[in-house]
Amino acid sequence: MSVAGALAEEQALRFLTEHGLKLKERNYSCRMGEIDLILTDGQVLVFVEVRMRRSRAFGGAVESITPRKRARLVAAARHYLAGKQPLPACRFDAVLIEADAAPVWIQDAFGE
């Protein structure tokens, strides 16, 4: 991970913990993919994708969460949950960091 990426994850983690979420794990990795942050929001397990863009020249941070990236996140979350009983309520959030703007937190980012 790049230095900028690590700083973005740290900024996102600080932001989320200031909003009451509790860290369970960072950079969970398996052969299916990686989850940047796993936190709890009350009884809900939250898988967080952190996306950073220094400029909008090639699209913003939200545009960088492609269908392929989303599928890899879901697969990694299923791997993380394998064998956990009972299964907790879960959601996927995204924290978008662009240039010098405040982080943008999208709760239930993959919700239909």
MMTF fields as JSON, N, C-alpha, C and O atoms, coordinates in Angstrom:
{
  "mmtfVersion": "1.0.0",
  "mmtfProducer": "UNKNOWN",
  "numBonds": 447,
  "numAtoms": 448,
  "numGroups": 112,
  "numChains": 1,
  "numModels": 1,
  "chainsPerModel": [1],
  "groupsPerChain": [112],
  "chainIdList": ["A"],
  "bondAtomList": [4, 2, 8, 6, 12, 10, 16, 14, 20, 18, 24, 22, 28, 26, 32, 30, 36, 34, 40, 38, 44, 42, 48, 46, 52, 50, 56, 54, 60, 58, 64, 62, 68, 66, 72, 70, 76, 74, 80, 78, 84, 82, 88, 86, 92, 90, 96, 94, 100, 98, 104, 102, 108, 106, 112, 110, 116, 114, 120, 118, 124, 122, 128, 126, 132, 130, 136, 134, 140, 138, 144, 142, 148, 146, 152, 150, 156, 154, 160, 158, 164, 162, 168, 166, 172, 170, 176, 174, 180, 178, 184, 182, 188, 186, 192, 190, 196, 194, 200, 198, 204, 202, 208, 206, 212, 210, 216, 214, 220, 218, 224, 222, 228, 226, 232, 230, 236, 234, 240, 238, 244, 242, 248, 246, 252, 250, 256, 254, 260, 258, 264, 262, 268, 266, 272, 270, 276, 274, 280, 278, 284, 282, 288, 286, 292, 290, 296, 294, 300, 298, 304, 302, 308, 306, 312, 310, 316, 314, 320, 318, 324, 322, 328, 326, 332, 330, 336, 334, 340, 338, 344, 342, 348, 346, 352, 350, 356, 354, 360, 358, 364, 362, 368, 366, 372, 370, 376, 374, 380, 378, 384, 382, 388, 386, 392, 390, 396, 394, 400, 398, 404, 402, 408, 406, 412, 410, 416, 414, 420, 418, 424, 422, 428, 426, 432, 430, 436, 434, 440, 438, 444, 442],
  "bondOrderList": [1, 1, 1, 1, 1, 1, 1, 1, 1, 1, 1, 1, 1, 1, 1, 1, 1, 1, 1, 1, 1, 1, 1, 1, 1, 1, 1, 1, 1, 1, 1, 1, 1, 1, 1, 1, 1, 1, 1, 1, 1, 1, 1, 1, 1, 1, 1, 1, 1, 1, 1, 1, 1, 1, 1, 1, 1, 1, 1, 1, 1, 1, 1, 1, 1, 1, 1, 1, 1, 1, 1, 1, 1, 1, 1, 1, 1, 1, 1, 1, 1, 1, 1, 1, 1, 1, 1, 1, 1, 1, 1, 1, 1, 1, 1, 1, 1, 1, 1, 1, 1, 1, 1, 1, 1, 1, 1, 1, 1, 1, 1],
  "groupList": [{"groupName": "MET", "atomNameList": ["N", "CA", "C", "O"], "elementList": ["N", "C", "C", "O"], "formalChargeList": [0, 0, 0, 0], "bondAtomList": [1, 0, 2, 1, 3, 2], "bondOrderList": [1, 1, 2], "singleLetterCode": "M", "chemCompType": "L-PEPTIDE LINKING"}, {"groupName": "SER", "atomNameList": ["N", "CA", "C", "O"], "elementList": ["N", "C", "C", "O"], "formalChargeList": [0, 0, 0, 0], "bondAtomList": [1, 0, 2, 1, 3, 2], "bondOrderList": [1, 1, 2], "singleLetterCode": "S", "chemCompType": "L-PEPTIDE LINKING"}, {"groupName": "VAL", "atomNameList": ["N", "CA", "C", "O"], "elementList": ["N", "C", "C", "O"], "formalChargeList": [0, 0, 0, 0], "bondAtomList": [1, 0, 2, 1, 3, 2], "bondOrderList": [1, 1, 2], "singleLetterCode": "V", "chemCompType": "L-PEPTIDE LINKING"}, {"groupName": "ALA", "atomNameList": ["N", "CA", "C", "O"], "elementList": ["N", "C", "C", "O"], "formalChargeList": [0, 0, 0, 0], "bondAtomList": [1, 0, 2, 1, 3, 2], "bondOrderList": [1, 1, 2], "singleLetterCode": "A", "chemCompType": "L-PEPTIDE LINKING"}, {"groupName": "GLY", "atomNameList": ["N", "CA", "C", "O"], "elementList": ["N", "C", "C", "O"], "formalChargeList": [0, 0, 0, 0], "bondAtomList": [1, 0, 2, 1, 3, 2], "bondOrderList": [1, 1, 2], "singleLetterCode": "G", "chemCompType": "PEPTIDE LINKING"}, {"groupName": "LEU", "atomNameList": ["N", "CA", "C", "O"], "elementList": ["N", "C", "C", "O"], "formalChargeList": [0, 0, 0, 0], "bondAtomList": [1, 0, 2, 1, 3, 2], "bondOrderList": [1, 1, 2], "singleLetterCode": "L", "chemCompType": "L-PEPTIDE LINKING"}, {"groupName": "GLU", "atomNameList": ["N", "CA", "C", "O"], "elementList": ["N", "C", "C", "O"], "formalChargeList": [0, 0, 0, 0], "bondAtomList": [1, 0, 2, 1, 3, 2], "bondOrderList": [1, 1, 2], "singleLetterCode": "E", "chemCompType": "L-PEPTIDE LINKING"}, {"groupName": "GLN", "atomNameList": ["N", "CA", "C", "O"], "elementList": ["N", "C", "C", "O"], "formalChargeList": [0, 0, 0, 0], "bondAtomList": [1, 0, 2, 1, 3, 2], "bondOrderList": [1, 1, 2], "singleLetterCode": "Q", "chemCompType": "L-PEPTIDE LINKING"}, {"groupName": "ARG", "atomNameList": ["N", "CA", "C", "O"], "elementList": ["N", "C", "C", "O"], "formalChargeList": [0, 0, 0, 0], "bondAtomList": [1, 0, 2, 1, 3, 2], "bondOrderList": [1, 1, 2], "singleLetterCode": "R", "chemCompType": "L-PEPTIDE LINKING"}, {"groupName": "PHE", "atomNameList": ["N", "CA", "C", "O"], "elementList": ["N", "C", "C", "O"], "formalChargeList": [0, 0, 0, 0], "bondAtomList": [1, 0, 2, 1, 3, 2], "bondOrderList": [1, 1, 2], "singleLetterCode": "F", "chemCompType": "L-PEPTIDE LINKING"}, {"groupName": "THR", "atomNameList": ["N", "CA", "C", "O"], "elementList": ["N", "C", "C", "O"], "formalChargeList": [0, 0, 0, 0], "bondAtomList": [1, 0, 2, 1, 3, 2], "bondOrderList": [1, 1, 2], "singleLetterCode": "T", "chemCompType": "L-PEPTIDE LINKING"}, {"groupName": "HIS", "atomNameList": ["N", "CA", "C", "O"], "elementList": ["N", "C", "C", "O"], "formalChargeList": [0, 0, 0, 0], "bondAtomList": [1, 0, 2, 1, 3, 2], "bondOrderList": [1, 1, 2], "singleLetterCode": "H", "chemCompType": "L-PEPTIDE LINKING"}, {"groupName": "LYS", "atomNameList": ["N", "CA", "C", "O"], "elementList": ["N", "C", "C", "O"], "formalChargeList": [0, 0, 0, 0], "bondAtomList": [1, 0, 2, 1, 3, 2], "bondOrderList": [1, 1, 2], "singleLetterCode": "K", "chemCompType": "L-PEPTIDE LINKING"}, {"groupName": "ASN", "atomNameList": ["N", "CA", "C", "O"], "elementList": ["N", "C", "C", "O"], "formalChargeList": [0, 0, 0, 0], "bondAtomList": [1, 0, 2, 1, 3, 2], "bondOrderList": [1, 1, 2], "singleLetterCode": "N", "chemCompType": "L-PEPTIDE LINKING"}, {"groupName": "TYR", "atomNameList": ["N", "CA", "C", "O"], "elementList": ["N", "C", "C", "O"], "formalChargeList": [0, 0, 0, 0], "bondAtomList": [1, 0, 2, 1, 3, 2], "bondOrderList": [1, 1, 2], "singleLetterCode": "Y", "chemCompType": "L-PEPTIDE LINKING"}, {"groupName": "CYS", "atomNameList": ["N", "CA", "C", "O"], "elementList": ["N", "C", "C", "O"], "formalChargeList": [0, 0, 0, 0], "bondAtomList": [1, 0, 2, 1, 3, 2], "bondOrderList": [1, 1, 2], "singleLetterCode": "C", "chemCompType": "L-PEPTIDE LINKING"}, {"groupName": "ILE", "atomNameList": ["N", "CA", "C", "O"], "elementList": ["N", "C", "C", "O"], "formalChargeList": [0, 0, 0, 0], "bondAtomList": [1, 0, 2, 1, 3, 2], "bondOrderList": [1, 1, 2], "singleLetterCode": "I", "chemCompType": "L-PEPTIDE LINKING"}, {"groupName": "ASP", "atomNameList": ["N", "CA", "C", "O"], "elementList": ["N", "C", "C", "O"], "formalChargeList": [0, 0, 0, 0], "bondAtomList": [1, 0, 2, 1, 3, 2], "bondOrderList": [1, 1, 2], "singleLetterCode": "D", "chemCompType": "L-PEPTIDE LINKING"}, {"groupName": "PRO", "atomNameList": ["N", "CA", "C", "O"], "elementList": ["N", "C", "C", "O"], "formalChargeList": [0, 0, 0, 0], "bondAtomList": [1, 0, 2, 1, 3, 2], "bondOrderList": [1, 1, 2], "singleLetterCode": "P", "chemCompType": "L-PEPTIDE LINKING"}, {"groupName": "TRP", "atomNameList": ["N", "CA", "C", "O"], "elementList": ["N", "C", "C", "O"], "formalChargeList": [0, 0, 0, 0], "bondAtomList": [1, 0, 2, 1, 3, 2], "bondOrderList": [1, 1, 2], "singleLetterCode": "W", "chemCompType": "L-PEPTIDE LINKING"}],
  "groupTypeList": [0, 1, 2, 3, 4, 3, 5, 3, 6, 6, 7, 3, 5, 8, 9, 5, 10, 6, 11, 4, 5, 12, 5, 12, 6, 8, 13, 14, 1, 15, 8, 0, 4, 6, 16, 17, 5, 16, 5, 10, 17, 4, 7, 2, 5, 2, 9, 2, 6, 2, 8, 0, 8, 8, 1, 8, 3, 9, 4, 4, 3, 2, 6, 1, 16, 10, 18, 8, 12, 8, 3, 8, 5, 2, 3, 3, 3, 8, 11, 14, 5, 3, 4, 12, 7, 18, 5, 18, 3, 15, 8, 9, 17, 3, 2, 5, 16, 6, 3, 17, 3, 3, 18, 2, 19, 16, 7, 17, 3, 9, 4, 6],
  "groupIdList": [1, 2, 3, 4, 5, 6, 7, 8, 9, 10, 11, 12, 13, 14, 15, 16, 17, 18, 19, 20, 21, 22, 23, 24, 25, 26, 27, 28, 29, 30, 31, 32, 33, 34, 35, 36, 37, 38, 39, 40, 41, 42, 43, 44, 45, 46, 47, 48, 49, 50, 51, 52, 53, 54, 55, 56, 57, 58, 59, 60, 61, 62, 63, 64, 65, 66, 67, 68, 69, 70, 71, 72, 73, 74, 75, 76, 77, 78, 79, 80, 81, 82, 83, 84, 85, 86, 87, 88, 89, 90, 91, 92, 93, 94, 95, 96, 97, 98, 99, 100, 101, 102, 103, 104, 105, 106, 107, 108, 109, 110, 111, 112],
  "secStructList": [7, 7, 2, 2, 2, 2, 2, 2, 2, 2, 2, 2, 2, 2, 2, 2, 2, 2, 6, 6, 7, 3, 3, 3, 3, 3, 3, 3, 3, 3, 6, 6, 3, 3, 3, 3, 3, 3, 3, 3, 3, 6, 6, 3, 3, 3, 3, 3, 3, 3, 3, 3, 3, 1, 7, 1, 6, 6, 7, 7, 6, 4, 4, 4, 7, 7, 2, 2, 2, 2, 2, 2, 2, 2, 2, 2, 2, 2, 2, 2, 2, 6, 6, 7, 1, 1, 7, 7, 3, 3, 3, 3, 3, 3, 3, 3, 3, 3, 6, 6, 1, 7, 7, 3, 3, 3, 6, 6, 6, 6, 7, 7],
  "xCoordList": [0.85, 0.0, 0.894, 1.938, 0.474, 1.244, 1.113, 0.212, 2.023, 1.957, 0.652, -0.013, 0.292, -0.952, -2.165, -3.098, -2.15, -3.249, -3.36, -4.458, -2.217, -2.212, -2.725, -3.468, -2.334, -2.816, -4.319, -5.019, -4.819, -6.256, -7.03, -8.072, -6.526, -7.194, -7.189, -8.185, -6.081, -6.0, -6.992, -7.655, -7.09, -8.043, -9.474, -10.288, -9.781, -11.123, -11.429, -12.529, -10.458, -10.667, -10.939, -11.86, -10.155, -10.357, -11.76, -12.466, -12.147, -13.468, -14.577, -15.51, -14.479, -15.534, -15.578, -16.663, -14.431, -14.445, -14.99, -15.619, -14.746, -15.346, -16.868, -17.561, -17.383, -18.833, -19.364, -20.495, -18.552, -19.029, -18.776, -19.11, -18.201, -17.915, -16.688, -15.845, -16.592, -15.482, -14.731, -15.333, -13.414, -12.569, -12.493, -12.28, -12.67, -12.454, -11.19, -10.408, -10.985, -9.838, -9.51, -10.385, -8.2, -7.728, -7.13, -6.496, -7.327, -6.7, -6.86, -5.889, -8.109, -8.388, -8.174, -8.744, -7.354, -7.005, -7.178, -6.848, -7.701, -7.806, -7.618, -7.439, -7.656, -7.404, -8.482, -8.253, -9.646, -10.727, -10.587, -11.106, -9.894, -9.761, -9.354, -8.939, -9.474, -9.098, -10.195, -10.857, -10.373, -11.308, -10.472, -9.723, -10.603, -9.763, -9.997, -9.05, -11.243, -11.582, -12.825, -13.766, -12.813, -14.0, -14.27, -13.421, -15.466, -15.843, -17.211, -17.891, -17.608, -18.977, -19.654, -19.048, -20.92, -21.782, -22.947, -23.955, -22.798, -23.76, -23.624, -22.543, -24.699, -24.694, -24.399, -24.373, -24.179, -23.979, -22.487, -21.717, -22.093, -20.727, -20.613, -21.407, -19.627, -19.514, -18.191, -17.113, -18.299, -17.129, -16.948, -17.864, -15.763, -15.546, -14.474, -13.377, -14.816, -13.87, -13.479, -14.339, -12.187, -11.679, -11.131, -10.291, -11.604, -11.141, -10.648, -11.338, -9.457, -8.863, -8.501, -8.021, -8.741, -8.321, -7.745, -8.333, -6.594, -5.971, -6.615, -6.593, -7.193, -7.89, -9.034, -9.094, -9.931, -11.073, -10.792, -11.714, -9.539, -9.177, -9.643, -10.024, -9.615, -10.023, -11.272, -11.473, -12.101, -13.299, -13.043, -11.895, -14.089, -13.96, -13.739, -13.691, -13.607, -13.355, -14.483, -14.22, -15.724, -16.85, -16.834, -17.216, -16.4, -16.352, -15.313, -15.352, -14.385, -13.331, -13.793, -13.048, -15.005, -15.555, -16.326, -17.536, -15.612, -16.179, -16.99, -16.872, -17.798, -18.511, -17.555, -17.868, -16.409, -15.425, -14.897, -14.769, -14.594, -14.112, -15.188, -14.9, -16.422, -17.538, -17.673, -17.864, -17.576, -17.683, -16.559, -16.786, -15.352, -14.226, -14.431, -14.07, -14.999, -15.287, -16.325, -16.173, -17.371, -18.418, -17.842, -18.156, -17.008, -16.39, -15.479, -15.484, -14.713, -13.833, -14.659, -14.281, -15.777, -16.655, -17.254, -17.346, -17.661, -18.196, -17.121, -17.416, -15.886, -14.78, -14.598, -14.43, -14.63, -14.481, -15.586, -15.335, -16.79, -17.947, -18.049, -18.798, -17.315, -17.403, -17.144, -16.131, -18.067, -17.927, -18.362, -18.369, -18.725, -19.197, -20.678, -21.495, -21.0, -22.387, -22.705, -21.891, -23.823, -24.76, -24.193, -23.348, -24.664, -24.206, -24.733, -25.929, -23.851, -24.314, -24.974, -24.777, -25.75, -26.244, -25.017, -24.115, -24.981, -23.806, -24.225, -25.362, -23.267, -23.458, -22.093, -21.06, -22.115, -20.908, -20.984, -21.944, -19.974, -19.885, -18.676, -17.792, -18.647, -17.484, -17.143, -18.027, -15.856, -15.39, -14.574, -13.585, -15.002, -14.376, -13.575, -14.079, -12.331, -11.444, -10.923, -10.252, -11.241, -10.83, -10.118, -10.668, -8.891, -8.062, -8.079, -7.809, -8.389, -8.383, -9.775, -9.954, -10.759, -12.135, -12.298, -11.512, -13.317, -13.643, -14.068, -14.61, -13.825, -14.261, -15.778, -16.545, -16.18, -17.604, -17.882, -17.237, -18.846, -19.185, -20.495, -21.534, -20.444, -21.647, -21.99, -21.306, -23.057, -23.518, -24.347, -25.093, -24.206, -24.914, -24.673, -25.607, -23.392, -22.984, -23.434, -23.578, -23.657, -24.041, -25.524, -25.994, -26.273, -27.705, -28.452, -28.093, -29.47, -30.277, -31.392, -32.181],
  "yCoordList": [-1.176, 0.0, 1.237, 1.266, 2.237, 3.478, 4.256, 4.011, 5.186, 6.054, 6.851, 6.992, 7.368, 8.136, 7.272, 7.735, 6.019, 5.108, 4.828, 4.804, 4.618, 4.367, 5.588, 5.448, 6.774, 8.004, 8.178, 8.618, 7.834, 7.927, 6.965, 7.328, 5.735, 4.771, 5.256, 5.11, 5.83, 6.349, 7.502, 7.585, 8.384, 9.496, 8.964, 9.451, 7.972, 7.377, 6.714, 6.863, 5.983, 5.314, 6.335, 6.157, 7.389, 8.444, 9.044, 9.243, 9.325, 9.892, 8.966, 9.419, 7.684, 6.731, 6.514, 6.425, 6.429, 6.237, 7.475, 7.367, 8.658, 9.882, 9.846, 10.526, 9.057, 8.902, 7.665, 7.24, 7.095, 6.033, 4.604, 3.678, 4.388, 3.02, 2.503, 3.285, 1.194, 0.562, -0.365, -1.182, -0.225, -1.023, -2.474, -2.761, -3.385, -4.815, -5.28, -6.043, -4.823, -5.297, -4.317, -3.641, -4.261, -3.441, -4.339, -5.344, -3.986, -4.66, -6.18, -6.929, -6.613, -8.05, -8.512, -7.95, -9.534, -9.984, -11.495, -12.256, -11.897, -13.312, -13.399, -12.376, -14.596, -14.725, -14.057, -13.789, -13.789, -13.148, -11.631, -11.006, -11.038, -9.594, -9.079, -9.842, -7.777, -7.131, -6.181, -5.547, -6.094, -5.136, -4.164, -4.568, -2.884, -1.884, -1.839, -1.934, -1.695, -1.588, -2.416, -2.458, -3.067, -3.764, -3.18, -3.22, -2.64, -1.993, -2.48, -3.197, -2.09, -2.337, -0.997, -0.047, -0.952, 0.198, -0.348, -0.782, -0.323, -1.007, -2.502, -3.059, -3.155, -4.597, -4.94, -6.115, -3.934, -4.141, -4.2, -3.34, -5.216, -5.343, -4.551, -4.739, -3.667, -2.753, -3.0, -2.881, -3.346, -3.509, -2.183, -1.705, -1.595, -0.251, -0.261, -0.787, 0.327, 0.565, 2.039, 2.92, 2.297, 3.666, 3.973, 3.236, 5.053, 5.448, 6.885, 7.768, 7.112, 8.43, 8.834, 8.025, 10.093, 10.674, 12.05, 12.845, 12.313, 13.628, 14.677, 15.868, 14.223, 15.156, 14.408, 13.179, 15.148, 14.549, 14.38, 14.134, 14.508, 14.439, 13.141, 13.141, 12.051, 10.759, 10.229, 9.018, 11.131, 10.734, 10.825, 10.81, 10.918, 11.026, 9.673, 8.637, 9.716, 8.5, 7.481, 6.28, 7.937, 7.005, 6.238, 5.068, 6.885, 6.209, 5.095, 4.23, 5.112, 4.092, 2.775, 1.795, 2.742, 1.486, 0.82, 0.999, 0.064, -0.575, -1.812, -2.293, -2.329, -3.579, -4.717, -5.529, -4.782, -5.826, -5.649, -6.626, -4.416, -4.133, -4.482, -5.065, -4.128, -4.436, -5.954, -6.421, -6.713, -8.178, -8.76, -9.693, -8.216, -8.695, -8.373, -9.175, -7.219, -6.857, -7.793, -8.253, -8.071, -8.969, -10.369, -11.007, -10.848, -12.174, -12.211, -13.197, -11.171, -11.121, -11.081, -11.695, -10.367, -10.315, -11.688, -12.097, -12.397, -13.756, -14.664, -15.479, -14.515, -15.297, -14.954, -15.848, -13.673, -13.226, -13.812, -14.201, -13.872, -14.34, -15.864, -16.384, -16.572, -18.039, -18.597, -18.292, -19.409, -20.055, -19.218, -19.714, -17.969, -17.135, -17.417, -17.289, -17.794, -18.074, -17.394, -17.457, -16.763, -16.46, -15.356, -14.566, -15.321, -14.282, -12.919, -12.77, -11.931, -10.599, -9.867, -10.214, -8.862, -7.945, -7.234, -6.864, -7.043, -6.454, -5.367, -5.323, -4.492, -3.53, -3.148, -3.348, -2.597, -2.118, -0.589, -0.027, 0.065, 1.514, 1.896, 1.076, 3.139, 3.682, 5.025, 5.806, 5.275, 6.592, 7.131, 6.529, 8.279, 8.891, 10.101, 10.98, 10.127, 11.233, 11.829, 11.158, 13.093, 13.773, 15.069, 15.929, 15.197, 16.389, 16.804, 15.983, 18.057, 18.556, 18.633, 19.247, 18.027, 18.067, 17.122, 16.193, 17.373, 16.483, 15.125, 15.051, 14.046, 12.723, 12.681, 13.313, 11.915, 11.688, 10.23, 9.323, 10.016, 8.681, 8.251, 8.876, 7.193, 6.657, 5.359, 4.347, 5.41, 4.222, 3.368, 3.883, 2.06, 1.104, 1.431, 1.551, 1.57, 2.019, 1.083, 1.511, -0.194, -1.145, -1.462, -2.347, -0.754, -1.016, -0.783, 0.077, -1.544, -1.44, -0.454, -0.226],
  "zCoordList": [0.0, 0.0, 0.0, 0.652, -0.729, -0.801, 0.511, 1.313, 0.701, 1.876, 1.852, 2.878, 0.683, 0.555, 0.891, 1.546, 0.444, 0.749, 2.24, 2.796, 2.882, 4.327, 5.088, 6.059, 4.652, 5.3, 5.099, 6.011, 3.905, 3.641, 4.534, 5.081, 4.686, 5.569, 7.01, 7.719, 7.447, 8.813, 9.007, 10.04, 8.018, 8.084, 8.141, 8.926, 7.314, 7.305, 8.645, 9.178, 9.189, 10.477, 11.573, 12.37, 11.621, 12.619, 12.476, 13.464, 11.236, 10.956, 11.457, 12.121, 11.144, 11.526, 13.036, 13.611, 13.682, 15.144, 15.849, 16.901, 15.264, 15.825, 15.721, 16.477, 14.79, 14.621, 15.355, 15.12, 16.235, 17.119, 16.678, 17.417, 15.509, 15.077, 15.816, 16.256, 15.949, 16.67, 15.719, 15.023, 15.703, 14.815, 15.27, 16.449, 14.315, 14.552, 13.85, 14.417, 12.612, 11.834, 10.714, 10.172, 10.379, 9.261, 8.211, 8.532, 6.958, 5.823, 5.862, 5.744, 6.031, 5.97, 4.533, 3.597, 4.371, 3.026, 2.906, 3.815, 1.768, 1.424, -0.087, -0.748, -0.632, -2.069, -2.931, -4.11, -2.35, -3.099, -3.174, -4.099, -2.211, -2.194, -0.839, 0.033, -0.667, 0.585, 1.021, 0.199, 2.336, 2.922, 3.736, 4.625, 3.43, 4.09, 5.591, 6.372, 5.994, 7.412, 7.714, 6.921, 8.861, 9.353, 10.733, 11.623, 10.886, 12.136, 12.576, 11.842, 13.768, 14.207, 14.445, 14.941, 14.077, 14.316, 15.124, 14.567, 16.441, 17.305, 17.076, 17.263, 16.674, 16.422, 14.958, 14.594, 14.123, 12.687, 12.371, 12.797, 11.626, 11.144, 9.849, 8.927, 9.781, 8.647, 7.921, 8.503, 6.639, 5.77, 5.036, 4.368, 5.165, 4.622, 3.534, 3.721, 2.408, 1.321, 1.376, 1.35, 1.453, 1.472, 0.083, -0.435, -0.514, -1.841, -1.783, -1.272, -2.307, -2.302, -3.727, -4.522, -4.024, -5.295, -5.003, -4.27, -5.583, -5.391, -6.282, -5.972, -7.399, -8.287, -8.952, -8.908, -9.562, -10.248, -11.742, -12.52, -12.144, -13.564, -14.223, -15.393, -13.485, -14.047, -13.36, -13.27, -12.88, -12.153, -10.661, -10.219, -9.903, -8.461, -7.81, -8.472, -6.495, -5.725, -5.871, -5.937, -5.922, -6.01, -7.339, -7.383, -8.406, -9.702, -9.729, -10.604, -8.778, -8.757, -8.133, -8.144, -7.592, -7.056, -8.191, -8.331, -8.98, -10.168, -9.786, -8.659, -10.684, -10.392, -10.024, -9.153, -10.673, -10.345, -8.919, -8.18, -8.533, -7.175, -6.165, -5.12, -6.472, -5.575, -5.386, -4.264, -6.463, -6.373, -5.519, -4.748, -5.652, -4.848, -3.363, -2.501, -3.063, -1.673, -1.069, 0.062, -1.822, -1.343, -1.112, -0.107, -2.028, -1.874, -0.648, 0.089, -0.423, 0.746, 2.033, 3.03, 2.017, 3.192, 3.477, 4.634, 2.434, 2.634, 3.25, 4.124, 2.792, 3.356, 4.833, 5.662, 5.159, 6.543, 7.423, 8.564, 6.898, 7.673, 7.762, 8.589, 6.929, 6.906, 8.303, 8.934, 8.764, 10.06, 11.244, 12.37, 11.026, 12.142, 12.367, 11.455, 13.57, 13.923, 15.24, 16.162, 15.365, 14.29, 13.393, 13.815, 12.174, 11.258, 11.71, 11.961, 11.814, 12.22, 11.055, 9.89, 11.389, 10.352, 9.789, 10.54, 8.482, 7.831, 6.854, 6.385, 6.564, 5.489, 4.931, 5.57, 3.733, 3.073, 3.012, 2.486, 3.549, 3.489, 2.655, 2.406, 2.232, 1.536, 2.168, 2.521, 2.303, 2.722, 1.568, 1.149, 1.057, -0.109, 0.337, 1.036, -0.076, 0.284, -1.013, -1.798, -1.225, -2.456, -2.105, -1.417, -2.585, -2.393, -0.922, -0.045, -0.65, 0.726, 1.328, 2.38, 0.69, 1.185, 2.374, 2.558, 3.166, 4.285, 3.728, 2.625, 4.487, 4.022, 3.816, 4.543, 2.802, 2.541, 2.888, 2.362, 3.774, 4.255, 3.602, 3.815, 2.816, 2.198, 2.922, 2.771, 3.706, 4.431, 3.486, 2.652, 3.628, 2.78, 1.302, 0.509, 0.964, -0.362, -1.476, -2.621, -1.155, -2.188, -2.124, -2.839, -1.281, -1.119, -2.409, -3.214, -2.587, -3.819, -3.625, -4.542]
}
